């Protein structure tokens, strides 16, 4: 499945850019790739958290 990617403008502070660039370099990614990786991880964590909360509500 070929997933199309959306292009979005993103404004970051210089300090955040530097932190992300250093982190990306450590992980052998581009800054764009690092941002995409981090956002994907956050979405997965949120889904897991919400799933856990829904299951927890049913255990009364």
mmCIF file of the N, C-alpha and C atoms, coordinates in Angstrom:
data_MODEL
# 
_entry.id   MODEL 
# 
loop_
_atom_site.group_PDB 
_atom_site.id 
_atom_site.type_symbol 
_atom_site.label_atom_id 
_atom_site.label_alt_id 
_atom_site.label_comp_id 
_atom_site.label_asym_id 
_atom_site.label_entity_id 
_atom_site.label_seq_id 
_atom_site.pdbx_PDB_ins_code 
_atom_site.Cartn_x 
_atom_site.Cartn_y 
_atom_site.Cartn_z 
_atom_site.occupancy 
_atom_site.B_iso_or_equiv 
_atom_site.pdbx_formal_charge 
_atom_site.auth_seq_id 
_atom_site.auth_comp_id 
_atom_site.auth_asym_id 
_atom_site.auth_atom_id 
_atom_site.pdbx_PDB_model_num 
ATOM 1   N N  . UNK A 1 1  ? 0.853   -1.180 0.000  1.00 0.00 ? 1  UNK A N  1 
ATOM 2   C CA . UNK A 1 1  ? 0.000   0.000  0.000  1.00 0.00 ? 1  UNK A CA 1 
ATOM 3   C C  . UNK A 1 1  ? 0.895   1.238  0.000  1.00 0.00 ? 1  UNK A C  1 
ATOM 4   N N  . UNK A 1 2  ? 0.725   2.082  -0.981 1.00 0.00 ? 2  UNK A N  1 
ATOM 5   C CA . UNK A 1 2  ? 1.529   3.293  -1.090 1.00 0.00 ? 2  UNK A CA 1 
ATOM 6   C C  . UNK A 1 2  ? 0.781   4.434  -0.421 1.00 0.00 ? 2  UNK A C  1 
ATOM 7   N N  . UNK A 1 3  ? 1.246   4.799  0.768  1.00 0.00 ? 3  UNK A N  1 
ATOM 8   C CA . UNK A 1 3  ? 0.585   5.844  1.540  1.00 0.00 ? 3  UNK A CA 1 
ATOM 9   C C  . UNK A 1 3  ? 1.143   7.203  1.137  1.00 0.00 ? 3  UNK A C  1 
ATOM 10  N N  . UNK A 1 4  ? 0.260   8.108  0.719  1.00 0.00 ? 4  UNK A N  1 
ATOM 11  C CA . UNK A 1 4  ? 0.700   9.449  0.360  1.00 0.00 ? 4  UNK A CA 1 
ATOM 12  C C  . UNK A 1 4  ? 1.002   10.223 1.639  1.00 0.00 ? 4  UNK A C  1 
ATOM 13  N N  . UNK A 1 5  ? 2.001   11.057 1.562  1.00 0.00 ? 5  UNK A N  1 
ATOM 14  C CA . UNK A 1 5  ? 2.387   11.862 2.712  1.00 0.00 ? 5  UNK A CA 1 
ATOM 15  C C  . UNK A 1 5  ? 1.943   13.298 2.492  1.00 0.00 ? 5  UNK A C  1 
ATOM 16  N N  . UNK A 1 6  ? 1.468   13.901 3.548  1.00 0.00 ? 6  UNK A N  1 
ATOM 17  C CA . UNK A 1 6  ? 1.043   15.299 3.517  1.00 0.00 ? 6  UNK A CA 1 
ATOM 18  C C  . UNK A 1 6  ? 2.236   16.182 3.859  1.00 0.00 ? 6  UNK A C  1 
ATOM 19  N N  . UNK A 1 7  ? 2.322   17.292 3.197  1.00 0.00 ? 7  UNK A N  1 
ATOM 20  C CA . UNK A 1 7  ? 3.341   18.286 3.521  1.00 0.00 ? 7  UNK A CA 1 
ATOM 21  C C  . UNK A 1 7  ? 2.670   19.373 4.351  1.00 0.00 ? 7  UNK A C  1 
ATOM 22  N N  . UNK A 1 8  ? 3.311   19.714 5.468  1.00 0.00 ? 8  UNK A N  1 
ATOM 23  C CA . UNK A 1 8  ? 2.772   20.765 6.318  1.00 0.00 ? 8  UNK A CA 1 
ATOM 24  C C  . UNK A 1 8  ? 3.898   21.723 6.707  1.00 0.00 ? 8  UNK A C  1 
ATOM 25  N N  . UNK A 1 9  ? 3.574   23.001 6.791  1.00 0.00 ? 9  UNK A N  1 
ATOM 26  C CA . UNK A 1 9  ? 4.583   23.928 7.305  1.00 0.00 ? 9  UNK A CA 1 
ATOM 27  C C  . UNK A 1 9  ? 4.673   23.758 8.822  1.00 0.00 ? 9  UNK A C  1 
ATOM 28  N N  . UNK A 1 10 ? 5.857   23.804 9.336  1.00 0.00 ? 10 UNK A N  1 
ATOM 29  C CA . UNK A 1 10 ? 6.046   23.618 10.775 1.00 0.00 ? 10 UNK A CA 1 
ATOM 30  C C  . UNK A 1 10 ? 7.071   24.625 11.262 1.00 0.00 ? 10 UNK A C  1 
ATOM 31  N N  . UNK A 1 11 ? 6.686   25.406 12.232 1.00 0.00 ? 11 UNK A N  1 
ATOM 32  C CA . UNK A 1 11 ? 7.599   26.398 12.795 1.00 0.00 ? 11 UNK A CA 1 
ATOM 33  C C  . UNK A 1 11 ? 8.112   25.878 14.129 1.00 0.00 ? 11 UNK A C  1 
ATOM 34  N N  . UNK A 1 12 ? 9.418   25.864 14.262 1.00 0.00 ? 12 UNK A N  1 
ATOM 35  C CA . UNK A 1 12 ? 10.056  25.404 15.489 1.00 0.00 ? 12 UNK A CA 1 
ATOM 36  C C  . UNK A 1 12 ? 11.036  26.461 15.973 1.00 0.00 ? 12 UNK A C  1 
ATOM 37  N N  . UNK A 1 13 ? 11.205  26.541 17.264 1.00 0.00 ? 13 UNK A N  1 
ATOM 38  C CA . UNK A 1 13 ? 12.232  27.436 17.792 1.00 0.00 ? 13 UNK A CA 1 
ATOM 39  C C  . UNK A 1 13 ? 13.602  26.892 17.405 1.00 0.00 ? 13 UNK A C  1 
ATOM 40  N N  . UNK A 1 14 ? 14.579  27.760 17.382 1.00 0.00 ? 14 UNK A N  1 
ATOM 41  C CA . UNK A 1 14 ? 15.941  27.325 17.051 1.00 0.00 ? 14 UNK A CA 1 
ATOM 42  C C  . UNK A 1 14 ? 16.439  26.266 18.028 1.00 0.00 ? 14 UNK A C  1 
ATOM 43  N N  . UNK A 1 15 ? 16.137  26.448 19.298 1.00 0.00 ? 15 UNK A N  1 
ATOM 44  C CA . UNK A 1 15 ? 16.626  25.491 20.301 1.00 0.00 ? 15 UNK A CA 1 
ATOM 45  C C  . UNK A 1 15 ? 15.981  24.122 20.114 1.00 0.00 ? 15 UNK A C  1 
ATOM 46  N N  . UNK A 1 16 ? 14.685  24.089 19.812 1.00 0.00 ? 16 UNK A N  1 
ATOM 47  C CA . UNK A 1 16 ? 14.019  22.809 19.584 1.00 0.00 ? 16 UNK A CA 1 
ATOM 48  C C  . UNK A 1 16 ? 14.566  22.152 18.326 1.00 0.00 ? 16 UNK A C  1 
ATOM 49  N N  . UNK A 1 17 ? 14.790  22.950 17.280 1.00 0.00 ? 17 UNK A N  1 
ATOM 50  C CA . UNK A 1 17 ? 15.359  22.418 16.038 1.00 0.00 ? 17 UNK A CA 1 
ATOM 51  C C  . UNK A 1 17 ? 16.713  21.769 16.314 1.00 0.00 ? 17 UNK A C  1 
ATOM 52  N N  . UNK A 1 18 ? 17.561  22.447 17.070 1.00 0.00 ? 18 UNK A N  1 
ATOM 53  C CA . UNK A 1 18 ? 18.883  21.899 17.378 1.00 0.00 ? 18 UNK A CA 1 
ATOM 54  C C  . UNK A 1 18 ? 18.783  20.596 18.156 1.00 0.00 ? 18 UNK A C  1 
ATOM 55  N N  . UNK A 1 19 ? 17.882  20.542 19.120 1.00 0.00 ? 19 UNK A N  1 
ATOM 56  C CA . UNK A 1 19 ? 17.681  19.316 19.903 1.00 0.00 ? 19 UNK A CA 1 
ATOM 57  C C  . UNK A 1 19 ? 17.202  18.169 19.014 1.00 0.00 ? 19 UNK A C  1 
ATOM 58  N N  . UNK A 1 20 ? 16.235  18.450 18.156 1.00 0.00 ? 20 UNK A N  1 
ATOM 59  C CA . UNK A 1 20 ? 15.718  17.426 17.249 1.00 0.00 ? 20 UNK A CA 1 
ATOM 60  C C  . UNK A 1 20 ? 16.785  16.980 16.250 1.00 0.00 ? 20 UNK A C  1 
ATOM 61  N N  . UNK A 1 21 ? 17.570  17.931 15.764 1.00 0.00 ? 21 UNK A N  1 
ATOM 62  C CA . UNK A 1 21 ? 18.627  17.594 14.801 1.00 0.00 ? 21 UNK A CA 1 
ATOM 63  C C  . UNK A 1 21 ? 19.671  16.688 15.444 1.00 0.00 ? 21 UNK A C  1 
ATOM 64  N N  . UNK A 1 22 ? 20.046  16.984 16.678 1.00 0.00 ? 22 UNK A N  1 
ATOM 65  C CA . UNK A 1 22 ? 21.028  16.149 17.377 1.00 0.00 ? 22 UNK A CA 1 
ATOM 66  C C  . UNK A 1 22 ? 20.456  14.760 17.631 1.00 0.00 ? 22 UNK A C  1 
ATOM 67  N N  . UNK A 1 23 ? 19.214  14.698 18.050 1.00 0.00 ? 23 UNK A N  1 
ATOM 68  C CA . UNK A 1 23 ? 18.560  13.423 18.323 1.00 0.00 ? 23 UNK A CA 1 
ATOM 69  C C  . UNK A 1 23 ? 18.442  12.616 17.033 1.00 0.00 ? 23 UNK A C  1 
ATOM 70  N N  . UNK A 1 24 ? 18.049  13.281 15.954 1.00 0.00 ? 24 UNK A N  1 
ATOM 71  C CA . UNK A 1 24 ? 17.914  12.611 14.663 1.00 0.00 ? 24 UNK A CA 1 
ATOM 72  C C  . UNK A 1 24 ? 19.255  12.034 14.228 1.00 0.00 ? 24 UNK A C  1 
ATOM 73  N N  . UNK A 1 25 ? 20.305  12.801 14.408 1.00 0.00 ? 25 UNK A N  1 
ATOM 74  C CA . UNK A 1 25 ? 21.641  12.323 14.028 1.00 0.00 ? 25 UNK A CA 1 
ATOM 75  C C  . UNK A 1 25 ? 22.023  11.087 14.843 1.00 0.00 ? 25 UNK A C  1 
ATOM 76  N N  . UNK A 1 26 ? 21.714  11.103 16.132 1.00 0.00 ? 26 UNK A N  1 
ATOM 77  C CA . UNK A 1 26 ? 21.999  9.944  16.990 1.00 0.00 ? 26 UNK A CA 1 
ATOM 78  C C  . UNK A 1 26 ? 21.261  8.698  16.512 1.00 0.00 ? 26 UNK A C  1 
ATOM 79  N N  . UNK A 1 27 ? 20.054  8.897  15.987 1.00 0.00 ? 27 UNK A N  1 
ATOM 80  C CA . UNK A 1 27 ? 19.213  7.780  15.530 1.00 0.00 ? 27 UNK A CA 1 
ATOM 81  C C  . UNK A 1 27 ? 19.357  7.513  14.026 1.00 0.00 ? 27 UNK A C  1 
ATOM 82  N N  . UNK A 1 28 ? 20.309  8.184  13.368 1.00 0.00 ? 28 UNK A N  1 
ATOM 83  C CA . UNK A 1 28 ? 20.557  8.022  11.931 1.00 0.00 ? 28 UNK A CA 1 
ATOM 84  C C  . UNK A 1 28 ? 19.306  8.317  11.098 1.00 0.00 ? 28 UNK A C  1 
ATOM 85  N N  . UNK A 1 29 ? 18.619  9.401  11.450 1.00 0.00 ? 29 UNK A N  1 
ATOM 86  C CA . UNK A 1 29 ? 17.436  9.841  10.716 1.00 0.00 ? 29 UNK A CA 1 
ATOM 87  C C  . UNK A 1 29 ? 17.611  11.290 10.311 1.00 0.00 ? 29 UNK A C  1 
ATOM 88  N N  . UNK A 1 30 ? 16.801  11.709 9.346  1.00 0.00 ? 30 UNK A N  1 
ATOM 89  C CA . UNK A 1 30 ? 16.700  13.140 9.038  1.00 0.00 ? 30 UNK A CA 1 
ATOM 90  C C  . UNK A 1 30 ? 15.837  13.772 10.127 1.00 0.00 ? 30 UNK A C  1 
ATOM 91  N N  . UNK A 1 31 ? 15.873  15.092 10.210 1.00 0.00 ? 31 UNK A N  1 
ATOM 92  C CA . UNK A 1 31 ? 15.016  15.766 11.186 1.00 0.00 ? 31 UNK A CA 1 
ATOM 93  C C  . UNK A 1 31 ? 13.553  15.473 10.866 1.00 0.00 ? 31 UNK A C  1 
ATOM 94  N N  . UNK A 1 32 ? 13.201  15.515 9.584  1.00 0.00 ? 32 UNK A N  1 
ATOM 95  C CA . UNK A 1 32 ? 11.832  15.207 9.183  1.00 0.00 ? 32 UNK A CA 1 
ATOM 96  C C  . UNK A 1 32 ? 11.456  13.777 9.596  1.00 0.00 ? 32 UNK A C  1 
ATOM 97  N N  . UNK A 1 33 ? 12.358  12.845 9.350  1.00 0.00 ? 33 UNK A N  1 
ATOM 98  C CA . UNK A 1 33 ? 12.111  11.455 9.731  1.00 0.00 ? 33 UNK A CA 1 
ATOM 99  C C  . UNK A 1 33 ? 11.964  11.296 11.238 1.00 0.00 ? 33 UNK A C  1 
ATOM 100 N N  . UNK A 1 34 ? 12.762  12.055 11.992 1.00 0.00 ? 34 UNK A N  1 
ATOM 101 C CA . UNK A 1 34 ? 12.693  11.986 13.450 1.00 0.00 ? 34 UNK A CA 1 
ATOM 102 C C  . UNK A 1 34 ? 11.354  12.515 13.945 1.00 0.00 ? 34 UNK A C  1 
ATOM 103 N N  . UNK A 1 35 ? 10.917  13.632 13.392 1.00 0.00 ? 35 UNK A N  1 
ATOM 104 C CA . UNK A 1 35 ? 9.627   14.202 13.788 1.00 0.00 ? 35 UNK A CA 1 
ATOM 105 C C  . UNK A 1 35 ? 8.503   13.232 13.464 1.00 0.00 ? 35 UNK A C  1 
ATOM 106 N N  . UNK A 1 36 ? 8.545   12.634 12.282 1.00 0.00 ? 36 UNK A N  1 
ATOM 107 C CA . UNK A 1 36 ? 7.512   11.662 11.901 1.00 0.00 ? 36 UNK A CA 1 
ATOM 108 C C  . UNK A 1 36 ? 7.539   10.454 12.840 1.00 0.00 ? 36 UNK A C  1 
ATOM 109 N N  . UNK A 1 37 ? 8.735   9.965  13.163 1.00 0.00 ? 37 UNK A N  1 
ATOM 110 C CA . UNK A 1 37 ? 8.879   8.838  14.085 1.00 0.00 ? 37 UNK A CA 1 
ATOM 111 C C  . UNK A 1 37 ? 8.281   9.181  15.455 1.00 0.00 ? 37 UNK A C  1 
ATOM 112 N N  . UNK A 1 38 ? 8.632   10.352 15.984 1.00 0.00 ? 38 UNK A N  1 
ATOM 113 C CA . UNK A 1 38 ? 8.141   10.750 17.304 1.00 0.00 ? 38 UNK A CA 1 
ATOM 114 C C  . UNK A 1 38 ? 6.628   10.922 17.318 1.00 0.00 ? 38 UNK A C  1 
ATOM 115 N N  . UNK A 1 39 ? 6.075   11.525 16.289 1.00 0.00 ? 39 UNK A N  1 
ATOM 116 C CA . UNK A 1 39 ? 4.622   11.682 16.226 1.00 0.00 ? 39 UNK A CA 1 
ATOM 117 C C  . UNK A 1 39 ? 3.916   10.331 16.123 1.00 0.00 ? 39 UNK A C  1 
ATOM 118 N N  . UNK A 1 40 ? 4.481   9.425  15.335 1.00 0.00 ? 40 UNK A N  1 
ATOM 119 C CA . UNK A 1 40 ? 3.907   8.081  15.207 1.00 0.00 ? 40 UNK A CA 1 
ATOM 120 C C  . UNK A 1 40 ? 3.919   7.359  16.555 1.00 0.00 ? 40 UNK A C  1 
ATOM 121 N N  . UNK A 1 41 ? 5.040   7.458  17.271 1.00 0.00 ? 41 UNK A N  1 
ATOM 122 C CA . UNK A 1 41 ? 5.137   6.838  18.593 1.00 0.00 ? 41 UNK A CA 1 
ATOM 123 C C  . UNK A 1 41 ? 4.101   7.422  19.560 1.00 0.00 ? 41 UNK A C  1 
ATOM 124 N N  . UNK A 1 42 ? 3.931   8.734  19.525 1.00 0.00 ? 42 UNK A N  1 
ATOM 125 C CA . UNK A 1 42 ? 2.950   9.382  20.403 1.00 0.00 ? 42 UNK A CA 1 
ATOM 126 C C  . UNK A 1 42 ? 1.529   8.918  20.089 1.00 0.00 ? 42 UNK A C  1 
ATOM 127 N N  . UNK A 1 43 ? 1.212   8.798  18.812 1.00 0.00 ? 43 UNK A N  1 
ATOM 128 C CA . UNK A 1 43 ? -0.128  8.334  18.422 1.00 0.00 ? 43 UNK A CA 1 
ATOM 129 C C  . UNK A 1 43 ? -0.354  6.899  18.899 1.00 0.00 ? 43 UNK A C  1 
ATOM 130 N N  . UNK A 1 44 ? 0.660   6.023  18.744 1.00 0.00 ? 44 UNK A N  1 
ATOM 131 C CA . UNK A 1 44 ? 0.531   4.644  19.212 1.00 0.00 ? 44 UNK A CA 1 
ATOM 132 C C  . UNK A 1 44 ? 0.351   4.594  20.726 1.00 0.00 ? 44 UNK A C  1 
ATOM 133 N N  . UNK A 1 45 ? 1.119   5.393  21.455 1.00 0.00 ? 45 UNK A N  1 
ATOM 134 C CA . UNK A 1 45 ? 0.997   5.434  22.914 1.00 0.00 ? 45 UNK A CA 1 
ATOM 135 C C  . UNK A 1 45 ? -0.388  5.917  23.333 1.00 0.00 ? 45 UNK A C  1 
ATOM 136 N N  . UNK A 1 46 ? -0.896  6.913  22.631 1.00 0.00 ? 46 UNK A N  1 
ATOM 137 C CA . UNK A 1 46 ? -2.222  7.444  22.952 1.00 0.00 ? 46 UNK A CA 1 
ATOM 138 C C  . UNK A 1 46 ? -3.296  6.395  22.713 1.00 0.00 ? 46 UNK A C  1 
ATOM 139 N N  . UNK A 1 47 ? -3.170  5.664  21.601 1.00 0.00 ? 47 UNK A N  1 
ATOM 140 C CA . UNK A 1 47 ? -4.132  4.602  21.309 1.00 0.00 ? 47 UNK A CA 1 
ATOM 141 C C  . UNK A 1 47 ? -4.090  3.529  22.388 1.00 0.00 ? 47 UNK A C  1 
ATOM 142 N N  . UNK A 1 48 ? -2.889  3.139  22.806 1.00 0.00 ? 48 UNK A N  1 
ATOM 143 C CA . UNK A 1 48 ? -2.755  2.128  23.866 1.00 0.00 ? 48 UNK A CA 1 
ATOM 144 C C  . UNK A 1 48 ? -3.365  2.635  25.161 1.00 0.00 ? 48 UNK A C  1 
ATOM 145 N N  . UNK A 1 49 ? -3.096  3.884  25.494 1.00 0.00 ? 49 UNK A N  1 
ATOM 146 C CA . UNK A 1 49 ? -3.598  4.482  26.726 1.00 0.00 ? 49 UNK A CA 1 
ATOM 147 C C  . UNK A 1 49 ? -5.121  4.545  26.715 1.00 0.00 ? 49 UNK A C  1 
ATOM 148 N N  . UNK A 1 50 ? -5.676  4.966  25.603 1.00 0.00 ? 50 UNK A N  1 
ATOM 149 C CA . UNK A 1 50 ? -7.139  5.065  25.507 1.00 0.00 ? 50 UNK A CA 1 
ATOM 150 C C  . UNK A 1 50 ? -7.781  3.683  25.542 1.00 0.00 ? 50 UNK A C  1 
ATOM 151 N N  . UNK A 1 51 ? -7.142  2.701  24.927 1.00 0.00 ? 51 UNK A N  1 
ATOM 152 C CA . UNK A 1 51 ? -7.646  1.337  24.948 1.00 0.00 ? 51 UNK A CA 1 
ATOM 153 C C  . UNK A 1 51 ? -7.631  0.806  26.370 1.00 0.00 ? 51 UNK A C  1 
ATOM 154 N N  . UNK A 1 52 ? -6.549  1.084  27.092 1.00 0.00 ? 52 UNK A N  1 
ATOM 155 C CA . UNK A 1 52 ? -6.428  0.644  28.481 1.00 0.00 ? 52 UNK A CA 1 
ATOM 156 C C  . UNK A 1 52 ? -7.496  1.303  29.341 1.00 0.00 ? 52 UNK A C  1 
ATOM 157 N N  . UNK A 1 53 ? -7.731  2.606  29.138 1.00 0.00 ? 53 UNK A N  1 
ATOM 158 C CA . UNK A 1 53 ? -8.746  3.324  29.903 1.00 0.00 ? 53 UNK A CA 1 
ATOM 159 C C  . UNK A 1 53 ? -10.131 2.757  29.639 1.00 0.00 ? 53 UNK A C  1 
ATOM 160 N N  . UNK A 1 54 ? -10.444 2.439  28.386 1.00 0.00 ? 54 UNK A N  1 
ATOM 161 C CA . UNK A 1 54 ? -11.752 1.881  28.057 1.00 0.00 ? 54 UNK A CA 1 
ATOM 162 C C  . UNK A 1 54 ? -11.929 0.507  28.699 1.00 0.00 ? 54 UNK A C  1 
ATOM 163 N N  . UNK A 1 55 ? -10.893 -0.316 28.669 1.00 0.00 ? 55 UNK A N  1 
ATOM 164 C CA . UNK A 1 55 ? -10.960 -1.631 29.306 1.00 0.00 ? 55 UNK A CA 1 
ATOM 165 C C  . UNK A 1 55 ? -11.094 -1.492 30.810 1.00 0.00 ? 55 UNK A C  1 
ATOM 166 N N  . UNK A 1 56 ? -10.412 -0.516 31.384 1.00 0.00 ? 56 UNK A N  1 
ATOM 167 C CA . UNK A 1 56 ? -10.436 -0.281 32.827 1.00 0.00 ? 56 UNK A CA 1 
ATOM 168 C C  . UNK A 1 56 ? -11.834 0.136  33.275 1.00 0.00 ? 56 UNK A C  1 
ATOM 169 N N  . UNK A 1 57 ? -12.540 0.906  32.444 1.00 0.00 ? 57 UNK A N  1 
ATOM 170 C CA . UNK A 1 57 ? -13.889 1.351  32.773 1.00 0.00 ? 57 UNK A CA 1 
ATOM 171 C C  . UNK A 1 57 ? -14.858 0.175  32.830 1.00 0.00 ? 57 UNK A C  1 
ATOM 172 N N  . UNK A 1 58 ? -14.620 -0.857 32.048 1.00 0.00 ? 58 UNK A N  1 
ATOM 173 C CA . UNK A 1 58 ? -15.516 -2.014 31.991 1.00 0.00 ? 58 UNK A CA 1 
ATOM 174 C C  . UNK A 1 58 ? -15.296 -2.982 33.140 1.00 0.00 ? 58 UNK A C  1 
ATOM 175 N N  . UNK A 1 59 ? -14.258 -2.781 33.947 1.00 0.00 ? 59 UNK A N  1 
ATOM 176 C CA . UNK A 1 59 ? -13.928 -3.699 35.030 1.00 0.00 ? 59 UNK A CA 1 
ATOM 177 C C  . UNK A 1 59 ? -14.406 -3.116 36.352 1.00 0.00 ? 59 UNK A C  1 
ATOM 178 N N  . UNK A 1 60 ? -15.691 -2.902 36.480 1.00 0.00 ? 60 UNK A N  1 
ATOM 179 C CA . UNK A 1 60 ? -16.230 -2.321 37.707 1.00 0.00 ? 60 UNK A CA 1 
ATOM 180 C C  . UNK A 1 60 ? -16.825 -3.372 38.578 1.00 0.00 ? 60 UNK A C  1 
# 
